[in-house]
Amino acid sequence: MQVEVEREDDGRWIAEVPAIPGAMAYGASKAEAVARVEALVLRVLADKIEHGEEAPGIDRVFTVAA
């Protein structure tokens, strides 16, 4: 999934994953913002899977042996 990063006027960094509505996180550094949004997206995807909802991008992560 693509992460978009931007520096705010106040110096903070914001990272967003457009494929997951509302997945945004701030950080004091670019790396911190990215790490936070990645963790958030993983939690959102795990929650979707647990509730039987479609989780974008997950179908390419796991394969089931026949």
N, C-alpha and C positions, 0 to 999 in steps of 0.2 A: 504494500500500500504506500502511496505517495504521501510524504510529510511535507507540508509547506511551512516555511519559517520566515518570520519577519521581526525586525527590531522596532519596538515601540518608541515614542518620543521620550518617555521617561527612562529609557535605557534597558528596560526588561525585554526579554525575548518571548515571543508567542509562537507555538507550534500547533498546527492543525492538520487533521486528516480529513479531507473533504468527503471521502467515501463513507465516513461514519458521522452522521449529523450530531453536532454538539461536542465532538472530540477536539478539545482545545486545551492547551496547558501553557502556563507561564513558567519562566525560569530566569534566574539571574544571568545565566549564560545560554548560548545556543544549544550546547550539548545537554544542559539540564532540562531545557524546555522539550527537546526531542525525546529524551529518556522518559520524561513524565507523560508525554502524549502517547508514546509507545506502550507504556504500562497501562494507561487508561484504555487504550484500544483493545489490548489483550483482555482486560476485565470485561469490557463491553461484549466482545466476541464470545468469551466463555459464558457469560450470562445468556446470550442469545442461544447458544448451543444447548445449554441446560434446559431452556424453555421451549426447545423444538423449533425455534425461529431460524430463518435463513441468515447465515453469517457470511458476509461478502469476503471472498478470497480464501476461505478455509478449505474449499473443495480442492485446492491445489497444494495444500499442506500435508494432508493425510491420504494414504491409499490403504485399501483393505485387500488383503491377500485372498485369493479365490479358494 
